[in-house]
Amino acid sequence: MQKENKLIYTGVPSFSPLSTGQDLLYIGDGNDNTVKTFDPVTGQFLGAFVVPGSGGLNGPRGLLFDHEENLLVANQNVRRNNGNVLKYSGQSGQFLGELVSSKEKDDAPFAPRGIILSDDNVLFVADFMDHGNKPGELRAFDGTTGVFLGSLDHPGFSEQAFYTRGVVIGPDSLLYVSVFDISDPNSGWVLRFDPNTGAFLGVFIESNSTNNLHRPEGLVFNPDGSKIYITSFRGSVNDTDKILVFQGETGAYLDEDKIDLYTVGEPRAFAQAILFGPSGKLFVPITGGDVATTGSVRSYNVESKMFDELVSPTSAGGPLGEPWYLTFGNTNPATMAYHNDVIIG
């Protein structure tokens, strides 16, 4: 008989738990502008935590629970004006208001993607681009008031390539940001900053003919911090969308750990965001690619590179139309590390 997976509380906040005390998986769906919840072990759909369009949600991107246990959602406000960051009750999903306002002409993010919240309560927002397809900014805001604290400079790195997408604080307490140049779809970098001073610390990873890092977005460290996993998009129809892996301290490419999301000739599948969750599994929502895969959520064993299809694709009746970013109740809002309270018994 298969043993039951249980979660126990060990002093780390757990939001909206099931009756079993189990944590939940939250995924932003760009198809109907919701945040949906799932059982992270069985994949059971538990409903829309944030209902369609609540608070003006129109393009949910980065998700996290703040230090007051409320859900923050980067709202790209697709095909409208500036984006913003919206706040919802962590217990009910009720809209609580804008944390970062879209009305601040010069300070609001135009196209927010990944977000993190530091231990010092600074909300970092990767603003992908500015009006007119101009390069974006890495913006900082007060995590309680939403007051704009400034954008982080990157002297010595090309202004034209600074299209920011994903962001995370690493085990070394530095801020890691994925960027690429929209004029070169096969470009990609991971840059480092000091989150306390805002100082630019240089390029950590750069695309080359060996690693083929293309248009990176989602980036997350594995549970022990020894490796960083990064989404990468195909360079041609003869290539694959994949998750690349690099040494967490040096940035050296680890080709043997690479995870191809399919093989050439199979239905395409690409992911914008990834996150480690219960039992050390890597959770991968398939944002798009092919009707046979879009809307599914995979749970990978990173050692074997095998996955379980936790949520079925849209075409097979799954509830997600365009899954983007994800979080768990037990996800650290700065490091995106999961507090793995799983016991088997």
N, C-alpha and C positions, 0 to 999 in steps of 0.2 A: 504494500500500500504506500502511495506517495505521502510523505510527511507534510503536514500543514506548515505554512510559513506564517509566523506571527511577529508582530512588532511590539516592542515594549518601550515605555516612556522612561528616559534616563536623565531628565532635567533639561532636555532640549525642547523648545516649543513645538507643538504639533497642531496644525490648524485644521479645523473642521474635520475631526477624525471620524472614521466609520465606527459603528457600534463595537467593532472588534478592537478599536484603538489603533487601527492601521492608518498610515499616512495616505495622502491622495496625490495624484498626478494632475497638474493643471496645464492645459495647452491652449494657446490663443489660436483661434480659427479665423483666418482672413476671408473665408467664404461668406459667413453670416455675421461676422463681427461679434463673436462671443469669446468667453473663456470657458472651456469645457473641463469636466473633471472625470477621472478614471481611477479604478482600482489598479495600482501599479503592479500587482502580482497577477491578477486574472485578466486585466484589460477591460473589465466590465465598465460600461458607460454609465456614469452616475448623474448626468444632466449638465445643463449650462449653469455654471456658477455665476458668471456675468452674462445676463441675457442680451439678446441682439441689440446692438447700438446703444446700450446703456451709457449715459453720460456723454454721448456723441462718439462712442468708440467706432472707429472707421479705419481698420488696418492695425490690429493688435500686433505688437512686436515683443520687445523685452518684457519679461515678467519677473517679479520678486515679491517676497513678503518683507515689509520693513520692520524696524525695531519695535513698532507698536502692534505688530501682527496684522497690519492691513496690507492688501494686495495693491502693488503699483504696476501699472501697465503703460508701456511706451505706446502712444497712439500716433500712427503715422499720418492720420487724417488724409487718406489717399485722395488725390485729385481735388483737394481743397487748398486751404492756405497753410499756415504753419501747423506743425504737429504739437503735441503736448504730452504730459504725463498725468494719467488719471489715477485716482485713489478709490478703492472699494473696500468695504468692510471684509475683514478676513474671516468673519463668521457667517455672514449672510450673502456676501457679494453685492450688497446695496451700494450704489454710487455715493461717494462722500465728497466729490468735488475735484477740481483740478489741483494737482500739486504744482506742476509747472504749467503756466498759462500759455496758450497759443496767441494771446493778444499782445505779448511783449515783442514788438516788431524786431528789435535787434538782438534780443536775448533768447527768444523761444527757438527750440530746435525745429528745423524745417522738415526733416525726414528721420526721426529718431529710430534707431534699431536696438542694439543691445544696451542694457542698463545694469549697473551694480550700485550697491549702497555700502560704503565703507564703514568700518567700526566707529569712525569719527562722525558718522551721519552725513557724509558727503555723497550725493547722488551724481554718479558719472554717467553721462549719456553720449553714446556714439551717434552723432548726427551725420548721417550718411552723405548728404549733399545739401547745398544751399540753393536758393532760387536760381533758375536758369541753368541747372545742372552743374553749378560751380562746386568745387571741392567742399567737403564738410568741415566739421569741427568736433573736437572732443570737449564737451561742455560739462561744467560742474555746477551743482545747485545745492542749496541747503536741503537736507532730507526731510526737514519738518515744515519749513515755511515755503520752500520752493524758490527762494531768492537766488538769483543768478550770481555765482561766485567768480565766473570768468571761464575762458577757454584756454586749454593747455597748448602752449607753443611747441613747435617741433623744428628748431633751427637745424639746418643742414639736411633735412629731409624734404624732398620735392613738394612744394605746395600743390602742384597739379596732380599728385598721386594720393592726396590725403582724403580718400573717400572711406570713412570709418564704418565698420559694421559690428563686430563683436568686441566685448570687453570683459576682462576678468582680473581679479587680484590673485597673484600666484602665491605659492608657499614661501617665497622670499619677500612677501609683502609689497612687491612691485606691481604696477598696473600694466597689463598686457592688452594690446589693441590690434585687431586685424584690419588691414586696409588694402585697397588696390586702386589702380588707375583705370578709370572707365574707358580711356582711349586705347588701352591695351588689355583685352579680356583675359590674357594669360599671365597677367602680373599678380603679385601678391606679396605682402610683408606682414610681419608681426613686430610691432614697435613696443618699447618699454618706457614707462614714465615712473617717477616717484610720486605716488598719490598724495603725499604730505606737502611737498613743495611745488608740485606740478612740473618739475624739471624733466626735460626730455633726456633719456638715457641711451638712445640709439636704436638701431635695428637689431632685433633678436633673431629673426628668421627672414630669409629672402628667397623668393622663387628662383629656381634655376632648372637646368635641364635634367638634374638628378631627382629632385623632389617633385617637380611639376606642380607647385602650389599655385592654384588658379582661383582668383576671386574668393579668398577665404572669408568666412563669416563666423560661424560658431566655433568657439575655442574653450576648452576646459581641461583642467589637470586631472589626472587619474587619482584614485583615493589616497595613494601614498605620496603624491606630488612628484614622482620621478619622471613622468611623461606628460606631454601636452598633446591633446587630440584636437585636430582642426578640420573643419569641412573644406573640401576643395571640389571645384567643378570641372567638368570635362573640357579639354581643349579642342576636341573635334569629335566627329561621329565615330572615329576609331579609338576614342579614349573612353574612360569611365568617370562618373562622379564617385567620389571616395572620401574617406576620412584618413588623413595623413597623421603620422605620429612622429614626434620629435622628443629628444632627450630634454627633460624639464629644466636642467641646470645649464646646459651648454647650447641647446637648440640644434644639436646634431640630428640629422635625419635618420629615422629608424625604419628602413624600407621593409624589413621583415614583419613589422607590426601594422602595416598599412591595411585598411579595410576597404575593399572595393564593394560598392553598394549593388553591383550587378556585374555581369561579364558582357563584353561587346556582343551584340546580337540579341540579348535579352531585353525585356522592357526596361526603359530608363527609369531611374529613381535618384532624385537629389534631395539633399537636406540642407536647410539654412542654419539650424541650431541643433546642438547636442548637449546631453547632460548625464552625468553619472547619478545613479539612484540606488534603490535597495539592492542588497546582495552584490554590490559592486558592478552591476550591469550598466552598460552604456545605452541610454534611451535616445532613439533617433526617429523623429517624426519625418515622414516623407512628404515634403511640401509639394513636389510636382515631378514631372518627367513623362509618365505614361498613365493611362487610365487604369492599368492593371496594378499600379503601385501607389498612386496619389491618394493621400489621406490615411495611409497606414502608419502605424507606429511600431518600430522594431525595438526589441530588447536584446542587445548583443552581449555575448560572452567574449571579451576582448582577447582572451587567450586562444580560444578555438576559432574565433571570428564567425562563429555560428550565431544565428539569431532566432528568436521566437517572434512571430507576428502577433504582437500584443493587441493591436487594434486593426481590424480589417480595413482595406481600402474603401473609398467612397463607392466604387463600382460594385463592391460586394456587400453593400449595405452599411458600411461603417459610417459613424456620425461626423467625421471630420472631412471638410471639403478642401481646406488649404491650411494645414497645420504649420505654424511657425515656431515661435519660442515656447519654452516649457519651464516649469519649476515644480518642486515638491514643497509640501509644508515644512519639511526638515532640511531644505536647501539653504546653506549659508548665503545671505544676500551679497556678500563681498567676494568670497572665493568660489562660490557656486559648488562647494564641496557638500556632499550628502552626509548627514549624521546617521550612520548606518546602525540602526538599533535592531536589526533583524536577528532573531534566534530561530533555530530549527528545533522543533519538538512536538 
